[in-house]
Amino acid sequence: MASSAGMRKIVAASLIGTTIEWYDFFLYGSAAALVFNKLFFPTADPLTGTLIAFVTYAIGFLARPLGGVVFGHFGDKVGRKKLLVLSLLMMGGATFAMGLLPTYAGIGVGAPVLLTVLRLVQGFALGGEWGGAVLIVSEHGGEEHRGFWASWPQSGAPGGNLLATGVLALLASVQSEEAFLSWGWRVPFLLSGVLVAAGLWIRISVAESPVFLAAQARARRDESAGGAKAPAVEVLRRSWREVLTAIGTRFGENISYYVLTSFLLVYVTTHLGLHKSSALDAVLIGSALHFVTIPAWGALSDRIGRRPVTMIGSVGMAGWAFAFFALVDSRSFAVITVAVTVGLLLHGAMYGPQAAFISEMFDTDVRYSGASMGSQLASIVAGALAPIIAVELLKDFGSSAPVSVYLCGAALVTTLTVAFARETRGRSLTAVRAAPAVPGQRTSAPAGQPFDAA
């Protein structure tokens, strides 16, 4: 276990790196709602252009499970730190390149093709980021406060959204619509290069997890005895239930976040006819409170358990799904801000304990692979489709009611999943589940018991 000063350094490195990664990823989502539909996918119908832009947004999610598998495999083999540095470089490079892209008016169909390729690189990088960032914190910290420490990288999501939305809101407030569409939208993407350089400087200084180093030594002994297998294969062989639990745990959380943030921009500007600053500023304020309360939810999960805190958020979100759009329909900026803020607070209750909850489901030798696979597979069936489904429902019904039903149903899926899941609070991360014996090799200790290396 790291000292308090050591933990603060590790948490800072993970938080800053994760914030930058999410800044890059969310910047695309905001731009898809406000800019890309006009510059890369121009159509006669604004909602159709937005829908196409969100399809390319969703393509980034399709690459996330592949990134999770690849990064998870090598992260379980060579270490968390090396892969975290690589993910940051890939994400920042792709985002910076987006800021240099010519638009549809310049090169025609080649513009959206290049944009989509770069989006795939973003998704691949983010697929490897989440697992490594939360694991390097979880594995350095002790059991008593793991929920609190591990929740800080989770704050990188609203931190990145706060940064991305803040930059876009600032540009929107000081520029004309013509200037913003001409060149202003490029500034946040090019800014990524500066942020990545700062993130790398901090992230490189972090030490590798001692829990991983011990597991790596065991893996080398297993390999010499002929018992080592690919981490992804091992996850599916002995922890497939945990992968499904991770998917269900993230389902409502993932959908609610993208409806409350990305889809809100479309709803406010296209359906209600308000200026984009109304939605951007509301998300900005909500994200600020979201950022500081996620660790509080993580700390509460250390006291009462991961499951109860997650269910506070999922049950609350199921009800808030209907109040949310009723408040947004008021067209009052203050009321819209309240709607977004309360929604993000409930999302935080699901999101805060999630890092520790999912980390504690898997053994160290497959933890990066298992956590990444579970979380990123959920991103395909949940987050990737959420804005597309919400826009399509709005387009077909002309009302927010079907979107509310969709959001409520997603939250109930998470509620049921967590209700039947095992509580993981207090589990030792050095514990190893029993595995089939390999000739000439000792079997692992049962789950919940420390591995005896003697």
N, C-alpha and C positions, 0 to 999 in steps of 0.2 A: 504493500500500500504506500502511495506517495505521501510526502508531508503536505501540510496545508499550503505552503508556498509553492511546492511542486505541482499540486493539484490546480492551483490558480493559473499557473503557467500553461499547463496542459489544456485546461478548459478554455483559456484565452485563445490558444492556438487553434483549437477545434472550432470555437465559436466564430472567430474572424474568418477562417477558411470557409466554413459552412455558409456564413453570411454572404461572402463573395460569390460562392457557387450559386446560392439561391437568388442573389441579385441578378446574375446572368440569366438564370432560368426564368425567373418571373418577369424580367424585362421583356422577354419575348412575348409572354402572355398579355401584358399590358399593351405592347406595340401591336399585337395581333388584333386587339379590340379597337385600337385608335388609329393606327397608321398602315399596317401591312395590308389591310383590306382595300385600301385606296392606292397604295404604291406598287404592290406586288400582285394583287388579285382584283383588279378593277372590274366591276360588273355594274349592270344597270340597277340591280336591287341591292341596297346596302347590307341587308341581313344575309343575302346569299354570299356576298363578298366576305363578310365577317365569318360566315360558316366555313368557307373554304380556308380562310386564314387560320381558324381554329383546328381544322383538319391537320394542317402542317404543325400546329402547336401540339396536337395529339401524337404525331409521328415521333416527336422527341420522347414521349413516354414509352413507345414501343421499343426503343433502344435501351431503356433503363434496365429491364431484366437481363438482357445480354451483358450490359455493363456490370450488373450485379454478380452474374455468374463468373465472368472473366476476372474482375477485380477481386471477387470473393475467393476464387481459386488461388490466385497469386498472393492475396492478402493473408490467407491461411497458410501459405507455403513460405513466403519470404518476409512477411511482416505488414503491419498496418501503415506504418509511417511512409514507406516508399510509395505505396499505392495512393496515399492521400496527396502526396506531392504531384504525382502524375495526373490525378483527376483534376487538380486545380489548374495545371498547365493546359490540359485539353479544353476545359470549360472556358477559361479566359481567352485562349487563342481563338476558339470558335466565335465567341461573342464579339471580340475585337474585329474579326473579319466581317461579321455582319454589318458593322458600322461603315465598312468600306464598299459594300455591295452596290452595284448599279441597280436601278429599279426596272420595272417592266417597261416603262417608257424609253429606257436607254437600250436594253438588249433583248427585250421581248421575253419569251418563255424561259430563257436561260436564267433570268433573275429569280423566279420562284423555285427553280430547280436547285440553284446554288444555295438559296436560303434554306431549303428543305434538307440538303446534305449537311449544312452546318448545324441545323437543329438536331439531326441524328447524332452528331458528335457531342452536342450538349447533353442529350439524353444519356448517351453511353457513359459520359464522365460522371453525371449525377448519380447514375445507377451504382457506381462504385464509391461515391463520396459518403453517402449516408451511413452505410454499415461501418466503414472505417472510422468516421468521426465519432460516432457514439460509442464504438467499442474501445477505442484507445482511451476514452475517458472512463468508461465503465470498468475496464480492466486495471486501471491505475488506482481507482478508488476502492474504499472498503464497502462492506455490505450495508452498514447502518445508514449511510447518506447517499447511496448509489442513485436513487431516484432523483435527488436534487442535483448532484453533479452531472449526471447523464442528460438531464433536461436542458442544460445550457446549450449544447450543440443544436437542440431542437429550436431554441430561440433564434438560431440562424435563419430559419424560414421566414418568420415575420421581420427579422432584421433585414434580410435581403429584400423582402417585399417593401419594407419601409424605405429602404435606400432607393430601390428602383422607382417606386411610386413618387417619392419625394423629388427625385431628379426630374421625372416627367412632369410633375405638378408645377415645379419651379419654371421649367421651360415653357409650359403651357400658359403660365401667368404673365411672362415677360415677352413672349413672342406672339406675333400674329399667326393665324391659322396657316397662311401661306408660307411663312418663314419656317414654322415648325415642320410642315410637310416637305419643304424643300431641303433643309439641312439640319434643323434643330433636333430631329429625332435621332440623328446619328451620334450626338454628343454622349448620351448615356452608354451606348455600346462601346465607343472608343475609350471612355473612362475606365472600362473594365481592365485595360492593360495596366493602368496605374495601380488599381486595387489588387490585381493578381501579384504584382511585384512585391507589394507590402505583405500580402498573405503568405507568399513563399518564404520571405525572410523570417517570419515568425514560426511557420510550420516546420521548417527544416531543423529548428533548434530543439524540437521535442524528442524525448527519448522513447524508444520502443517499449511496448507494454511488457512488464515482467511476467505476467500470466501467459502471454503469447510465447515469450522466450522459453519458458518451462515446457509449454506444450510442443514447441518446435523441437526441443531436445528429445521429448518422448516420441515424436513422429519420426525422427531420424533413427531411433532405436527400432521402432516398428518397421521402418523401411528396410533396415538391414536384416530384420527377421522375416521379411517378405509379407508383412501384414498391412502395409500402407495402401490406401485407396484415394482416389481423387475426392476432395472435399464435397463437391457437388453431388457425386454419387452417394457418398456417405450420408449426406443430408436427406436425400430422397429415400434411402434405405432405412434409416433409423429415426428420422425426425420429420417425416412427411406430415404428421398431425400438427406439429408445431408450425410448419410452413403454412398450413391452411388456417391455423389460429391467427398467425400474424396477418394474413390476407384479410380475414374477417375483422380483425381489430382495426386495421387501417381503412377499411371500406368506407364507413360513414365519415370518418375524420377527413379522408382525402377528398371525397365528393363535396362535403360541406365547405372546405376551404376554397375550392375553385369556384363554387357557386357564389360564396360571399365576397370574393375578390375579383376574379377575371370576368365571370358572367355579369356581375353587378355593373361593370363598366359599359357593357353592351346594353343592359336593361335601362340604365339611366339615360344614356345618350340616344339610343335608337327608339326605345319604346316610350319613354317619358318625355323625350325631346329636351332634356336639360343639358347644360354645358358639361363637358367632361370633367371640369374641375370639381364639380359637386361630388362625383364618385371618387375621384382621385384623393381629394382632401379627406373625405370620410374614411377611406381605406387607410390613409396616412395616420389619422388620429387613432383609429381602431388598432392598427398594427403596433403603434407605440405602446399602448396598454397591453396588447397581446404579448409583446416582447418581454415585458417585465413580470407578467403573471405566470408565464409558462414554468419558470423555476419554482414558483410558489406551489403550483399543482404537483410538480415533481417531488417537492419536499413533503407535501401532504401524503403522497403515495408511500413515502418512507414510514409514515405513522400509521396509516389505516389500510394500506395495501394498494397494489396497482389496479386491481379490478374495480373496487368501489369508486375510485376517482375517475377512471375511464367511463364508468356507467353514469356518473353525475353529468358528464359532458354529453354522452350519447342520448340519454333520456331527455335531457334538457334541449338538445338540438332537435329531436323529433318534434317537440312542441313548438320551439322557436321558428321552425321552418315556415309556419303559417303566419306568425306575427311579423316575421322579417319583411315579407313583401307588402303586407298591409301598411307597415310603417314607411317603407320606401315609397309607396304609392302616394304618400302625403305630399311629395315634392319639396318638403322642407329640409334644408341642409342639416339642421340640428337633429331632426327626427331620423333622417337617413344615417347620420353619424351614430346615434344611439342604437339603431338596428344593427349596424355593422359591428359596433364595439361589443354589444352583448353576444352576438353570434360568435365573434372571435374569442371571447372569454370562455364560452362553452366549448369551442373547438380546442382551446388550450387545455381543458380538463382531459380531453381525449389524447392530446398530443404530448403533454408534459411527461406523463409516466411511461409513454410508449417506448422510449429508448431503453430504459432499464427493463421494462416488461419483456420486450422482444429479445434483448441481449441475454436475459436470464433463461430463456427457453432452450438455448443451444449450448452444446459443449464447446470448449475452446478451440479444438482442432477443426471444427466446422462452423464456428460462430459467425465469421465474416460471411461465408457462403450462405448459411441459413438465414441470417438476419437480412442480407441483401436480397436473396431470392424472395422471401416472404413479403418484404416491404415493396420491392419493385414490381412484382407480379400484381400486387394490389394497385399499383399506379396505372397499369393498363386498363383493368376492368373498372377502376374508380376515377381517378383524377384525369386520365387522358380523355375519357368520354364525357365527363361532367359538363364542360362548357358546350360541347357539341350537342349533347342531349338537351341541355337547357335551352340553347338557341333554337333547336328544332321544335321543341315543345312550344316555345314562345311564338315561333313563326306559324305553326299549325293551328294553335288555339287562340293566339292573340291575348293570352292571359297568363298571369304568374301562378295560378292555382295548380296546374299540372306540375310545375317546377317545385312547388311546395310539397306536393305528394311524393315526388321523386326524392327530394332531400330528406323527408321524414322516413321514407322506406329505407334509405341508405343508413340512417342513424339507427334504425331498429335492427338492421343486420348486425351492426357492431354490438349493439346491446345484447342480442342473443348469443353471439360468439363469445363475448367476454363472460356472460353469465354461466356458460358451460366450460370455460377455461379454468385451468389450475392457477391458483395464486403463486407467484414466483418470488415475492418479497422475501429477502433473507437467504435466498439460495446462493451457495458458494459458487463462484465462477470457475473454481478449480475442480468442481465436481464433474464426473464423467459417467454417463449412462453405461449400463452393462451392454456389452457387444458380444457377438458370437466368438467363441474361442478360436485362436489361430494356433496350430500345432507349434509347441515349443515356446508359447508366449502366454503371459498372464492375461486374464480378462480384466476389463475395466471395473472400477468400483461402481456400485449402484448410484443412481441419481440422488443428489442431496448429501452424499458422503465424499469427503476429500479423497483424492487419488493418493494412494500410498506408493511413493516412488522407491521405497526401500527394497 
